[in-house]
Amino acid sequence: MLGLIEIVLPVFLIVGAGYAATRAKLFSDPAADGLMVFTQGFAIPCLLFAALARLDLGAVFDWRLLVSFYTGAAICFALGVVGARVIFKRRPGESVAVGFGALFSNSVLLGLPIMERAYGTDALAANFAIIAIHAPFCYLLGITTMEIVRADGKGAGHTVKAVGRAMFRNSLMIGLALGFAVNLSGVELPSPLWAAVDLMVRAALPAALFGLGGILTRYTLSAQIPQAAMVGVLSLIVHPSIAWGLSVHVFDLPIEFVRAAVVTAAMAPGVNTYVFANLYDRAKGVAASAVLLSTALSVLSVSVWLWALSTL
């Protein structure tokens, strides 16, 4: 177990370094914003582009892998909504915002570096298959549910169109789409262009982790810790448990698919949890607390899941 913690710990040490540097005013808030703009607007899209362009789509886009991951995501979303509504007596719209935290895993900023540390770069192919539809699936499910349960707003059609436009103008989605286009078209890109893309890729994850630490300084653990803890249990324990059960016992997937499904499912809620809550002005304190608390707890929980995977 100690060896597994040593695999996970460097990832969180970089996040912690960004957090500490920003807290100590050695790294300013505008600098953290700039770093996240660089990584999420340029470096990570290059990473996703390169991965999708070079991916053997027929080998990794297995419907059983996607069902193993997204069934657990949808179930945890439903449990989060019901738990917030029944146990914590939140209003319907607030309950959806709480449930979204259990739906949206930090599949890129945490999932990719942890998988790479644990299993090597060659193990990331199945992760990219999951990531390719992660944002569209989660946002469409969250938005549709929010518009059904809340009484205000401009209606589902207007909101879905607005957020759909925002998603497909998003640089991460553009990187994925361009990667698919190059892969399916068979276009050969010039080697200097690939060399430039690969240089950007090498900067993507460490810089993103450091920037994530800076962004986390803006979140605080509020008085709604029990609700944040519920989201953490769903994200860090229930979701990967469902992914494990389906990928191992129902579909008997190859070990590389099992690892991708379980490790990605075991990630803490991503910062999009707060973005969604802020979009609707619902349960923002719970969302912020869930991101911060779950990210801290995942140092241990991810190590446990890596140990469990080593027994297969």
KEKE-3310 file (N, C-alpha, C; in steps of 0.2 Angstrom, whole numbers, plus 5000, padded with zeros to 4 digits):
npx = (5004:5010:5019:5010:5004:5015:5015:5003:5005:5015:5007:4997:5005:5010:4998:4996:5007:5004:4993:4998:5008:5000:4992:5002:5005:5015:5012:5001:4983:4979:4990:4987:4975:4980:4988:4979:4971:4981:4984:4971:4965:4975:4986:4981:4970:4979:4985:4973:4970:4981:4981:4968:4970:4979:4974:4968:4954:4944:4948:4948:4935:4924:4908:4905:4914:4911:4898:4901:4907:4899:4886:4888:4891:4879:4870:4876:4874:4859:4858:4864:4856:4843:4848:4851:4839:4830:4837:4844:4835:4835:4831:4823:4830:4843:4846:4849:4860:4869:4869:4876:4889:4893:4892:4901:4917:4934:4941:4952:4962:4966:4963:4971:4985:4987:4984:4994:5005:5003:5002:5008:5011:5006:4995:4984:4975:4961:4956:4955:4945:4934:4934:4931:4917:4913:4911:4900:4890:4888:4885:4873:4865:4864:4859:4847:4840:4840:4832:4820:4816:4816:4807:4809:4818:4822:4818:4820:4824:4830:4841:4848:4853:4860:4870:4875:4881:4891:4899:4903:4911:4921:4938:4943:4934:4935:4948:4947:4937:4945:4955:4948:4944:4956:4960:4950:4950:4962:4973:4989:4999:5012:5029:5036:5025:5019:5029:5029:5016:5018:5028:5020:5011:5019:5020:5007:5000:5008:5008:4994:4990:4997:4991:4978:4979:4981:4968:4960:4962:4952:4941:4931:4929:4913:4899:4892:4897:4893:4884:4894:4902:4894:4893:4907:4908:4900:4907:4920:4919:4907:4904:4916:4915:4904:4908:4918:4911:4903:4913:4921:4914:4902:4904:4917:4929:4945:4960:4966:4955:4947:4955:4955:4941:4938:4948:4946:4933:4935:4940:4940:4927:4926:4932:4921:4910:4908:4906:4894:4885:4887:4882:4868:4866:4864:4866:4880:4890:4890:4895:4908:4914:4913:4922:4934:4935:4934:4944:4955:4953:4954:4968:4970:4960:4961:4973:4969:4960:4969:4977:4967:4965:4977:4976:4969)
npy = (4994:5006:5008:5011:5023:5031:5031:5039:5050:5060:5067:5073:5081:5090:5097:5102:5110:5120:5125:5129:5139:5148:5152:5157:5169:5168:5165:5172:5175:5180:5174:5160:5159:5163:5152:5141:5145:5143:5129:5123:5129:5127:5118:5105:5103:5100:5089:5080:5080:5074:5062:5056:5057:5048:5036:5019:5017:5007:4998:5003:5009:5002:4997:4991:4996:5009:5008:5002:5013:5024:5020:5019:5033:5039:5033:5037:5051:5051:5046:5056:5067:5062:5060:5073:5079:5071:5067:5079:5089:5098:5110:5106:5111:5114:5101:5094:5101:5097:5083:5083:5085:5072:5066:5071:5067:5071:5068:5072:5081:5075:5061:5057:5060:5051:5038:5037:5038:5026:5016:5019:5028:5021:5015:5024:5024:5019:5027:5039:5036:5036:5049:5056:5057:5063:5076:5080:5070:5072:5085:5086:5077:5083:5096:5094:5087:5097:5107:5100:5099:5112:5127:5139:5149:5148:5138:5121:5119:5131:5132:5120:5122:5134:5130:5119:5126:5133:5122:5116:5126:5125:5123:5111:5102:5105:5101:5087:5084:5088:5079:5067:5069:5069:5056:5048:5052:5049:5058:5063:5071:5084:5081:5091:5098:5088:5087:5099:5099:5088:5094:5103:5095:5088:5098:5099:5092:5093:5107:5109:5103:5110:5123:5119:5117:5131:5136:5129:5136:5145:5140:5135:5125:5123:5125:5115:5102:5089:5086:5088:5078:5067:5068:5065:5052:5045:5048:5044:5031:5024:5025:5020:5007:5002:5003:4994:4982:4980:4980:4970:4959:4958:4961:4956:4962:4966:4969:4981:4989:4988:4994:5008:5011:5010:5018:5030:5032:5033:5046:5062:5075:5086:5103:5107:5104:5115:5125:5121:5122:5136:5141:5139:5145:5138:5129:5132:5132:5119:5113:5118:5114:5100:5098:5102:5094:5081:5080:5081:5069:5059:5056:5045:5036:5033:5027:5015:5009:5007:4997:4987:4985:4979:4966:4959)
npz = (5000:5004:4993:4983:4987:4986:4972:4969:4977:4971:4961:4969:4977:4968:4965:4978:4980:4971:4977:4990:4986:4980:4991:4999:4992:4983:4971:4961:4960:4947:4940:4942:4935:4922:4920:4920:4909:4899:4900:4899:4888:4878:4880:4885:4876:4865:4870:4870:4857:4851:4857:4852:4839:4836:4841:4842:4836:4835:4844:4857:4859:4865:4869:4881:4890:4891:4896:4908:4915:4913:4918:4932:4934:4931:4940:4953:4951:4952:4965:4972:4970:4975:4989:4993:4992:5000:5012:5016:5014:5003:4991:4975:4963:4969:4974:4962:4958:4968:4966:4954:4957:4961:4949:4939:4936:4939:4927:4918:4923:4935:4933:4922:4924:4936:4931:4922:4930:4937:4928:4916:4900:4889:4894:4893:4883:4884:4893:4886:4878:4887:4891:4879:4878:4890:4895:4886:4890:4904:4906:4898:4904:4917:4914:4908:4918:4928:4922:4921:4934:4940:4943:4938:4925:4907:4900:4894:4881:4877:4886:4884:4871:4873:4882:4874:4863:4870:4875:4863:4858:4867:4870:4874:4869:4855:4853:4855:4844:4833:4834:4832:4819:4811:4814:4808:4795:4790:4787:4785:4795:4795:4801:4808:4814:4822:4831:4837:4843:4852:4861:4867:4873:4883:4892:4898:4908:4921:4923:4923:4934:4944:4942:4945:4959:4963:4959:4968:4980:4981:4985:4999:5014:5019:5030:5026:5026:5029:5017:5007:5011:5008:4994:4991:4996:4986:4974:4977:4981:4979:4964:4958:4963:4957:4943:4944:4947:4935:4925:4928:4933:4926:4912:4910:4906:4897:4907:4905:4901:4913:4922:4917:4918:4932:4939:4933:4937:4951:4953:4961:4962:4948:4944:4936:4943:4952:4942:4936:4947:4949:4937:4938:4950:4962:4976:4978:4989:4994:4982:4980:4992:4991:4980:4986:4998:4993:4984:4993:5001:4991:4989:4998:4995:4981:4981:4988:4978:4968:4974:4975:4962:4958:4963:4954)
capx = (5000:5014:5021:5004:5003:5020:5013:4998:5007:5018:5002:4994:5010:5010:4992:4997:5012:5001:4989:5003:5011:4995:4990:5007:5005:5021:5009:4995:4977:4979:4994:4984:4970:4983:4991:4973:4970:4986:4983:4964:4964:4980:4990:4977:4968:4984:4985:4968:4970:4986:4979:4963:4972:4984:4971:4965:4947:4940:4951:4946:4928:4920:4902:4905:4918:4907:4892:4904:4909:4893:4881:4889:4890:4872:4867:4878:4870:4853:4858:4866:4850:4839:4850:4851:4832:4827:4841:4846:4829:4837:4826:4824:4836:4849:4847:4852:4867:4873:4870:4881:4896:4894:4892:4907:4923:4940:4944:4958:4967:4968:4963:4976:4992:4987:4984:5001:5010:5002:5002:5012:5008:5003:4989:4979:4970:4954:4954:4953:4938:4929:4935:4929:4910:4912:4908:4893:4885:4887:4881:4866:4861:4863:4855:4840:4837:4839:4826:4814:4814:4816:4801:4811:4822:4820:4815:4825:4827:4835:4847:4852:4856:4865:4876:4878:4885:4897:4903:4907:4916:4926:4944:4944:4930:4938:4954:4944:4934:4950:4958:4943:4944:4962:4960:4945:4952:4969:4977:4996:5002:5019:5032:5037:5019:5018:5034:5027:5011:5021:5031:5014:5008:5023:5019:5000:4998:5011:5006:4987:4990:4999:4986:4972:4980:4979:4961:4957:4962:4946:4935:4932:4925:4908:4895:4888:4902:4889:4882:4900:4904:4890:4896:4913:4907:4897:4912:4926:4918:4901:4905:4921:4912:4899:4912:4922:4906:4901:4918:4924:4909:4897:4907:4924:4933:4952:4962:4967:4948:4945:4959:4953:4935:4938:4952:4943:4927:4937:4942:4936:4923:4930:4930:4915:4905:4906:4904:4887:4882:4887:4878:4861:4866:4861:4871:4887:4894:4891:4899:4915:4916:4914:4928:4940:4936:4935:4951:4960:4952:4956:4975:4970:4955:4964:4978:4966:4958:4975:4979:4962:4966:4983:4974:4966)
capy = (5000:5012:5009:5014:5030:5034:5032:5044:5056:5065:5070:5078:5086:5096:5101:5105:5115:5126:5128:5133:5145:5154:5154:5161:5174:5167:5164:5176:5173:5181:5169:5154:5160:5162:5145:5137:5147:5140:5122:5120:5132:5125:5112:5099:5101:5097:5082:5076:5080:5069:5055:5054:5056:5042:5031:5014:5018:5001:4994:5006:5012:4997:4999:4988:5000:5015:5007:5001:5019:5029:5018:5021:5040:5041:5030:5041:5057:5050:5045:5062:5071:5060:5061:5080:5081:5067:5068:5086:5093:5104:5111:5102:5113:5113:5094:5093:5104:5093:5077:5084:5083:5064:5064:5074:5065:5075:5063:5074:5084:5070:5054:5055:5059:5045:5032:5037:5036:5019:5010:5021:5031:5017:5013:5029:5024:5018:5033:5044:5034:5038:5057:5059:5059:5064:5082:5080:5066:5074:5092:5085:5074:5088:5102:5091:5086:5104:5110:5097:5100:5119:5131:5146:5148:5150:5132:5116:5120:5137:5131:5115:5125:5139:5126:5115:5130:5134:5116:5115:5131:5124:5121:5103:5098:5106:5096:5080:5084:5088:5072:5062:5071:5067:5049:5045:5054:5046:5063:5063:5078:5085:5079:5097:5100:5083:5088:5105:5096:5084:5099:5106:5089:5087:5104:5100:5089:5096:5114:5109:5101:5116:5128:5117:5119:5138:5137:5127:5141:5150:5136:5134:5120:5127:5122:5110:5097:5082:5085:5087:5071:5062:5068:5062:5044:5043:5049:5040:5024:5020:5025:5015:5000:5000:5002:4987:4976:4979:4979:4963:4953:4957:4961:4952:4966:4966:4972:4988:4993:4988:5000:5014:5013:5010:5023:5037:5033:5035:5053:5067:5079:5091:5110:5109:5104:5122:5129:5120:5125:5143:5142:5140:5148:5133:5124:5133:5131:5112:5111:5120:5110:5094:5098:5103:5089:5075:5080:5079:5062:5055:5053:5038:5032:5031:5022:5009:5007:5004:4991:4982:4983:4975:4960:4956)
capz = (5000:5004:4987:4979:4989:4982:4965:4969:4980:4967:4958:4974:4979:4963:4967:4985:4979:4968:4983:4995:4983:4979:4998:5002:4988:4979:4964:4961:4957:4940:4937:4942:4930:4916:4919:4918:4902:4895:4900:4897:4882:4873:4881:4886:4869:4861:4873:4868:4850:4849:4859:4848:4832:4836:4845:4838:4839:4835:4849:4863:4859:4867:4872:4887:4894:4892:4900:4915:4918:4914:4922:4939:4935:4931:4947:4958:4951:4955:4972:4975:4970:4980:4995:4995:4993:5006:5019:5018:5013:4999:4986:4969:4959:4973:4974:4956:4958:4973:4963:4948:4960:4961:4942:4935:4939:4937:4922:4914:4927:4940:4931:4917:4928:4940:4927:4919:4935:4939:4923:4910:4895:4885:4897:4893:4877:4886:4897:4881:4875:4892:4891:4873:4878:4897:4896:4884:4893:4910:4905:4895:4909:4922:4912:4907:4925:4931:4918:4923:4941:4943:4941:4934:4919:4901:4897:4893:4874:4877:4890:4881:4865:4875:4884:4869:4860:4875:4875:4857:4857:4872:4867:4875:4864:4849:4852:4854:4838:4828:4834:4828:4811:4808:4814:4803:4788:4788:4785:4787:4797:4794:4807:4813:4817:4827:4836:4841:4847:4857:4866:4871:4877:4889:4897:4899:4915:4927:4923:4925:4941:4948:4942:4949:4966:4964:4959:4974:4986:4981:4988:5007:5017:5022:5035:5023:5026:5028:5011:5003:5012:5004:4987:4991:4996:4980:4969:4978:4983:4975:4957:4956:4965:4951:4937:4945:4946:4928:4920:4930:4935:4921:4905:4910:4901:4898:4913:4904:4902:4920:4926:4915:4921:4939:4941:4931:4941:4957:4954:4964:4957:4944:4945:4933:4948:4954:4936:4935:4952:4948:4931:4940:4956:4966:4981:4977:4994:4994:4976:4982:4998:4988:4976:4990:5002:4989:4981:4998:5003:4986:4990:5001:4992:4975:4983:4989:4972:4964:4977:4973:4955:4958:4965:4948)
cpx = (5004:5017:5016:5003:5009:5019:5008:5001:5010:5012:4999:4999:5011:5004:4993:5002:5009:4996:4993:5006:5006:4993:4995:5009:5012:5018:5002:4989:4977:4984:4991:4979:4974:4986:4985:4971:4974:4984:4976:4962:4969:4983:4986:4973:4973:4985:4980:4968:4975:4984:4973:4965:4976:4980:4968:4958:4943:4942:4948:4939:4924:4914:4902:4909:4914:4901:4895:4905:4902:4887:4882:4889:4883:4868:4869:4875:4863:4853:4860:4860:4845:4841:4850:4844:4829:4830:4842:4841:4831:4831:4827:4830:4843:4851:4851:4859:4872:4874:4875:4888:4898:4894:4898:4913:4929:4944:4951:4963:4970:4968:4969:4983:4992:4987:4991:5006:5009:5004:5006:5008:5004:4996:4983:4974:4963:4952:4952:4946:4933:4929:4931:4921:4908:4908:4901:4888:4883:4883:4874:4862:4859:4858:4848:4836:4835:4833:4820:4811:4813:4810:4803:4815:4818:4818:4821:4828:4832:4841:4851:4856:4862:4872:4879:4883:4892:4902:4907:4911:4922:4932:4945:4940:4932:4944:4952:4941:4939:4954:4954:4944:4950:4963:4956:4947:4958:4974:4984:4998:5009:5023:5034:5031:5018:5023:5032:5021:5013:5025:5025:5011:5012:5022:5012:4999:5001:5008:4998:4986:4992:4994:4979:4973:4979:4972:4958:4957:4956:4940:4936:4927:4919:4904:4892:4892:4898:4887:4888:4903:4900:4892:4902:4912:4904:4903:4918:4925:4912:4902:4910:4919:4908:4903:4916:4917:4904:4907:4921:4919:4904:4900:4914:4928:4941:4954:4963:4960:4946:4948:4956:4946:4935:4942:4949:4937:4929:4940:4937:4932:4927:4928:4923:4909:4903:4904:4897:4883:4881:4882:4871:4860:4862:4867:4878:4892:4895:4896:4906:4918:4917:4920:4934:4941:4937:4942:4956:4959:4954:4963:4975:4965:4957:4969:4975:4963:4964:4977:4974:4963:4972:4982:4971:4971)
cpy = (5006:5014:5013:5021:5034:5035:5038:5050:5062:5070:5076:5083:5092:5100:5105:5111:5121:5129:5132:5139:5150:5156:5159:5168:5174:5167:5167:5173:5174:5176:5162:5154:5159:5155:5140:5138:5143:5132:5120:5123:5129:5119:5106:5098:5098:5090:5077:5075:5074:5062:5052:5053:5050:5035:5026:5014:5012:4997:4996:5008:5006:4999:4997:4993:5006:5014:5006:5008:5023:5027:5020:5029:5042:5039:5035:5048:5056:5049:5052:5067:5069:5061:5068:5082:5077:5068:5075:5091:5099:5104:5108:5104:5112:5106:5092:5095:5100:5086:5077:5083:5076:5062:5065:5072:5070:5070:5065:5076:5079:5063:5052:5055:5053:5039:5032:5035:5029:5014:5012:5024:5027:5014:5018:5029:5023:5024:5038:5042:5036:5046:5059:5061:5061:5071:5083:5076:5069:5081:5091:5082:5079:5093:5099:5090:5092:5107:5107:5099:5107:5122:5137:5144:5149:5143:5127:5117:5125:5135:5126:5118:5130:5135:5122:5120:5132:5128:5115:5120:5130:5121:5113:5099:5099:5101:5089:5079:5084:5081:5067:5063:5068:5059:5046:5047:5051:5051:5062:5070:5079:5084:5085:5099:5095:5085:5094:5103:5093:5088:5102:5101:5088:5092:5103:5098:5092:5103:5114:5108:5107:5121:5126:5118:5126:5139:5135:5131:5145:5146:5135:5128:5123:5123:5116:5104:5090:5081:5084:5080:5066:5062:5064:5054:5042:5043:5044:5033:5020:5020:5020:5008:4998:4999:4995:4981:4975:4977:4972:4958:4952:4957:4957:4956:4965:4970:4980:4993:4993:4994:5007:5016:5014:5017:5030:5038:5035:5042:5057:5071:5084:5098:5112:5108:5111:5126:5127:5123:5133:5145:5143:5143:5144:5129:5125:5131:5123:5110:5112:5116:5103:5093:5098:5096:5082:5074:5078:5072:5057:5052:5046:5034:5029:5026:5015:5005:5004:4998:4986:4980:4978:4968:4956:4952)
cpz = (5000:4997:4982:4981:4986:4975:4964:4971:4976:4964:4963:4977:4974:4964:4973:4984:4976:4973:4987:4992:4982:4986:5001:4998:4984:4972:4965:4958:4950:4936:4937:4936:4923:4915:4917:4911:4897:4894:4897:4890:4876:4874:4881:4880:4865:4863:4870:4861:4848:4851:4854:4841:4831:4839:4840:4840:4839:4841:4856:4864:4860:4871:4879:4892:4896:4896:4907:4918:4919:4917:4929:4939:4935:4938:4952:4958:4954:4962:4976:4975:4975:4987:4997:4996:4999:5012:5021:5017:5008:4994:4979:4965:4963:4974:4968:4956:4963:4969:4957:4951:4960:4954:4938:4938:4936:4933:4919:4919:4933:4937:4926:4920:4932:4936:4924:4924:4937:4934:4916:4905:4891:4887:4896:4888:4879:4890:4892:4878:4880:4891:4885:4874:4885:4898:4893:4888:4900:4910:4903:4900:4915:4920:4911:4913:4928:4928:4920:4930:4944:4940:4937:4928:4913:4897:4895:4886:4874:4880:4887:4875:4867:4878:4879:4865:4864:4875:4869:4854:4862:4868:4868:4870:4857:4848:4851:4847:4832:4828:4831:4821:4808:4808:4809:4796:4786:4786:4788:4789:4796:4801:4811:4817:4823:4833:4840:4846:4853:4863:4870:4876:4884:4894:4901:4906:4921:4928:4925:4932:4946:4948:4945:4957:4968:4964:4965:4980:4986:4984:4996:5009:5021:5028:5033:5022:5025:5021:5006:5004:5008:4997:4986:4992:4989:4974:4970:4979:4979:4968:4955:4958:4959:4945:4938:4944:4939:4924:4922:4930:4929:4914:4905:4905:4902:4904:4911:4904:4909:4923:4924:4918:4928:4941:4939:4936:4948:4958:4958:4959:4954:4946:4941:4937:4950:4948:4935:4940:4951:4942:4933:4947:4962:4970:4979:4982:4995:4988:4978:4987:4995:4984:4981:4994:4999:4986:4987:5000:4997:4986:4993:4997:4985:4976:4984:4983:4968:4967:4975:4966:4954:4960:4959:4944)
residu = (MET:LEU:GLY:LEU:ILE:GLU:ILE:VAL:LEU:PRO:VAL:PHE:LEU:ILE:VAL:GLY:ALA:GLY:TYR:ALA:ALA:THR:ARG:ALA:LYS:LEU:PHE:SER:ASP:PRO:ALA:ALA:ASP:GLY:LEU:MET:VAL:PHE:THR:GLN:GLY:PHE:ALA:ILE:PRO:CYS:LEU:LEU:PHE:ALA:ALA:LEU:ALA:ARG:LEU:ASP:LEU:GLY:ALA:VAL:PHE:ASP:TRP:ARG:LEU:LEU:VAL:SER:PHE:TYR:THR:GLY:ALA:ALA:ILE:CYS:PHE:ALA:LEU:GLY:VAL:VAL:GLY:ALA:ARG:VAL:ILE:PHE:LYS:ARG:ARG:PRO:GLY:GLU:SER:VAL:ALA:VAL:GLY:PHE:GLY:ALA:LEU:PHE:SER:ASN:SER:VAL:LEU:LEU:GLY:LEU:PRO:ILE:MET:GLU:ARG:ALA:TYR:GLY:THR:ASP:ALA:LEU:ALA:ALA:ASN:PHE:ALA:ILE:ILE:ALA:ILE:HIS:ALA:PRO:PHE:CYS:TYR:LEU:LEU:GLY:ILE:THR:THR:MET:GLU:ILE:VAL:ARG:ALA:ASP:GLY:LYS:GLY:ALA:GLY:HIS:THR:VAL:LYS:ALA:VAL:GLY:ARG:ALA:MET:PHE:ARG:ASN:SER:LEU:MET:ILE:GLY:LEU:ALA:LEU:GLY:PHE:ALA:VAL:ASN:LEU:SER:GLY:VAL:GLU:LEU:PRO:SER:PRO:LEU:TRP:ALA:ALA:VAL:ASP:LEU:MET:VAL:ARG:ALA:ALA:LEU:PRO:ALA:ALA:LEU:PHE:GLY:LEU:GLY:GLY:ILE:LEU:THR:ARG:TYR:THR:LEU:SER:ALA:GLN:ILE:PRO:GLN:ALA:ALA:MET:VAL:GLY:VAL:LEU:SER:LEU:ILE:VAL:HIS:PRO:SER:ILE:ALA:TRP:GLY:LEU:SER:VAL:HIS:VAL:PHE:ASP:LEU:PRO:ILE:GLU:PHE:VAL:ARG:ALA:ALA:VAL:VAL:THR:ALA:ALA:MET:ALA:PRO:GLY:VAL:ASN:THR:TYR:VAL:PHE:ALA:ASN:LEU:TYR:ASP:ARG:ALA:LYS:GLY:VAL:ALA:ALA:SER:ALA:VAL:LEU:LEU:SER:THR:ALA:LEU:SER:VAL:LEU:SER:VAL:SER:VAL:TRP:LEU:TRP:ALA:LEU:SER:THR:LEU)
# end
